[in-house]
Amino acid sequence: MKNETISISALAWTRADFEKAGEDIPESLISDDFHTEGELMSREEVDVWLADSYKTFLVVSERNPEAFDRLYDEFVIDVHYLLELGKISNEEAAAILIKSNYSL
């Protein structure tokens, strides 16, 4: 997934999707055959995920603008999935998706 153009949120993957792609399975999905990572995330986990994404973007935007653009595109898909699940509000999503906030 990390090396290909995606149209589905990484947070929308089930355990089977991770296995099929040969990716490491998130801890929350190891014993769950039915849910996606996004579905299982608590609000606290969403906030941690957002903070971690922000930190990653700050580093990547300085070092590799092309990688930044690719990661940001994937991030947008993930944020929309979290919005679809009701994990964040429309207002939060709009604020989160201001691209200029993620580069120095």
MODA-V100004 format. One record per residue. N is the residue number from 0. RES is the residue in three letters. PHI is phi in radians with two decimals (999 if undefined). Layout:
n->[N | N]
res->[RES | RES]
phi->[PHI | PHI]
//
This chain:
n->[0 | 1 | 2 | 3 | 4 | 5 | 6 | 7 | 8 | 9 | 10 | 11 | 12 | 13 | 14 | 15 | 16 | 17 | 18 | 19 | 20 | 21 | 22 | 23 | 24 | 25 | 26 | 27 | 28 | 29 | 30 | 31 | 32 | 33 | 34 | 35 | 36 | 37 | 38 | 39 | 40 | 41 | 42 | 43 | 44 | 45 | 46 | 47 | 48 | 49 | 50 | 51 | 52 | 53 | 54 | 55 | 56 | 57 | 58 | 59 | 60 | 61 | 62 | 63 | 64 | 65 | 66 | 67 | 68 | 69 | 70 | 71 | 72 | 73 | 74 | 75 | 76 | 77 | 78 | 79 | 80 | 81 | 82 | 83 | 84 | 85 | 86 | 87 | 88 | 89 | 90 | 91 | 92 | 93 | 94 | 95 | 96 | 97 | 98 | 99 | 100 | 101 | 102 | 103]
res->[MET | LYS | ASN | GLU | THR | ILE | SER | ILE | SER | ALA | LEU | ALA | TRP | THR | ARG | ALA | ASP | PHE | GLU | LYS | ALA | GLY | GLU | ASP | ILE | PRO | GLU | SER | LEU | ILE | SER | ASP | ASP | PHE | HIS | THR | GLU | GLY | GLU | LEU | MET | SER | ARG | GLU | GLU | VAL | ASP | VAL | TRP | LEU | ALA | ASP | SER | TYR | LYS | THR | PHE | LEU | VAL | VAL | SER | GLU | ARG | ASN | PRO | GLU | ALA | PHE | ASP | ARG | LEU | TYR | ASP | GLU | PHE | VAL | ILE | ASP | VAL | HIS | TYR | LEU | LEU | GLU | LEU | GLY | LYS | ILE | SER | ASN | GLU | GLU | ALA | ALA | ALA | ILE | LEU | ILE | LYS | SER | ASN | TYR | SER | LEU]
phi->[999 | -1.14 | -1.86 | -2.30 | -1.20 | -2.05 | -2.19 | -2.13 | -1.08 | -1.08 | -1.30 | -1.68 | -1.39 | -1.62 | -0.98 | -1.07 | -1.12 | -1.11 | -1.09 | -1.07 | -1.45 | 1.26 | -1.63 | -1.11 | -1.48 | -1.03 | -0.93 | -1.15 | -1.81 | -0.98 | -1.99 | -2.22 | -1.61 | -2.02 | -1.66 | -1.72 | -1.04 | -1.08 | -1.10 | -1.54 | -1.25 | -1.40 | -1.08 | -1.07 | -1.17 | -1.08 | -1.09 | -1.15 | -1.05 | -1.12 | -1.11 | -1.12 | -1.09 | -1.02 | -1.06 | -1.09 | -1.07 | -1.07 | -1.25 | -1.17 | -1.09 | -1.33 | -1.59 | -2.67 | -1.00 | -1.16 | -1.14 | -1.01 | -1.06 | -1.14 | -1.11 | -1.13 | -1.04 | -1.16 | -1.07 | -1.03 | -1.08 | -1.10 | -1.11 | -1.12 | -1.16 | -1.07 | -1.12 | -1.02 | -1.37 | 1.40 | -1.38 | -2.39 | -1.58 | -1.00 | -1.13 | -1.10 | -1.05 | -1.05 | -1.20 | -1.13 | -1.57 | -1.36 | -1.01 | -1.14 | -1.24 | -1.86 | -2.40 | -1.47]
//
